[in-house]
Amino acid sequence: MVTLLSADPRPLREFFDEAGYTHEQFRRNPTLRDLPSRRLGNLPVLLDRTSKPTVLNTLVRWFFLGLPLESRSYDGLVPPAIVSFMLDCGLLVRDGDRLAPAVMLTPCDGFLFAADPASRLESPQASDMVLWPNPSTRLLQMFTIRRPAGTTLDLGAGCGIQGILAAAHSRQVVATDLNPRATSFAAFNAWLNGVRNIECLTGDTFEPVAGRAFDLITANPPFFVTPSSDQMYCENSMELDDYCRRLVGEAPRHLAENGYLQMTFEWVQVRGQAWQDRLAGWLENTGCDGWVLRSYARDAASYAEERIGRMMPWSQEAAATRFDEWMAYYRARHVEEVHGGILAMRRREGRNWVRIEEAVSLDLTEPFGDAVLELFASQDVLETDRTREQMLRWKPKLAPEVRLEQQLHVAGGQWVPEAAKLVRPTGLPASLALEPEVADFLKECDGSRALCELSQQLAGRVKVDLEQVEEQCCAVVRKLVERRLVLL
Ligand SMILES: C[S@@+](CC[C@H](N)C(=O)[O-])C[C@H]1O[C@@H](n2cnc3c(N)ncnc32)[C@H](O)[C@@H]1O
């Protein structure tokens, strides 16, 4: 197991950085895209691509491919002081006359995260595996609101990545996990990255923070909908999606006023219900406003096939048996589909609102926490301002990233507009088809003038009754605010 040392780990981080073992390298280097797997049969090509004796290839072979190396492979490339440091803190272990990696190391936005090596998934110890940063980690990372927070809780911390990233904008972070190996990794990674304002606690769900409230709670919980609970990093022992429902139910007690819970999760759609129904029930009477963005949906069979295929390198026979078990479990509970997405809840006194919608797409290259705050602020206004009089006081502003996409056709030797679409490509992507005349009106919406003034101008231009124009402008702007294309 990894060990925190009293020595400063900075020289080690700098060594990895200088060798090019960085986030940027992992993003663009094809060798670092897929882990070696029996299913992909890609080890030979990964070995070939890392055959040149360089510092980077040595580190990649140890800490990404998970291979033990003889001293002739690293002598002269990795200084003895760095090798000793890695042995002392448990990143490397002796394996006869070779040095073997005890962890996988993943660089992420200037930080380095140790987690279990991929080989553990195939071992009898897979159940308390601590997973490396993966796509759902990234989703939560991009989703997280990065405004200054007093206290932040990272629930189900795993290797500690969410808490460590939140430490930069929080006074104090608590990272909790049911798996004591995970809390050890989280504490180790905090030390490795020089992060001090983080406390790592072991225990079930909110138990380690009983009686405490936070400004921000991030959770990427074990949300897979499976009949088993063998893999702590992705499964739980509750029925279907009940563990995520439990988090939604218990989180409000641990949120300060205006504090947010943000989580990635999955839920089921059962026969006779729309996919939104179940969530609406979860979010009722929580004392929080709630927003859910669905980003994928699978029918039960496709879900089972995909998850079973990715969770472990099962033999074909074992995978088939699992598949049958999973399908029997879903059928008995009338599960037709499994849905996935993100949820944000904000604790707020007063009459709360709930909004459940579907993502146009999700852009994981840019953080979109600010867009989430913006959405909550807009929804607050939409909830309070419902009369025409109230809406006419709005000063609408087209979101700065919005672009107009037009389709034109030729008629009478001229390009004539046929259809138009407003598109917000980044942040929380959004789009809406609209009439060319509306697009024309929107270019006036720069946040400086009230909707009553804009309507008056338009009514004068198109020679239509003001009341009618006002009504239409309010309806259009309201819809565009709902779609995040116009800000208030
Ligand atoms: C999907 S991993 C997320 C790890 C990390 N936060 C990330 O974003 O990559 C889920 C984590 O929840 C932990 N976990 C599972 N059941 C839990 C429980 N009942 N209470 C607290 N943590 C739990 C697992 O051990 C695992 O580390």
The ligand as an ORCA input file, in Angstrom:
! r2SCAN-3c Opt
* xyz 0 1
  C     -17.251      5.565     -9.022
  S     -16.161      5.632     -7.659
  C     -15.808      7.367     -7.656
  C     -14.397      7.697     -7.292
  C     -14.020      9.153     -7.482
  N     -14.801     10.033     -6.640
  C     -14.150      9.570     -8.928
  O     -14.892     10.532     -9.200
  O     -13.514      8.950     -9.772
  C     -17.277      5.420     -6.309
  C     -16.617      5.414     -4.952
  O     -17.637      5.291     -3.955
  C     -17.171      4.439     -2.927
  N     -18.318      3.878     -2.208
  C     -19.042      2.771     -2.489
  N     -20.037      2.600     -1.603
  C     -19.952      3.629     -0.736
  C     -20.678      4.007      0.429
  N     -21.724      3.289      0.847
  N     -20.293      5.101      1.114
  C     -19.225      5.840      0.698
  N     -18.499      5.524     -0.390
  C     -18.845      4.441     -1.093
  C     -16.352      3.410     -3.656
  O     -15.458      2.748     -2.786
  C     -15.680      4.256     -4.730
  O     -14.438      4.723     -4.296
*
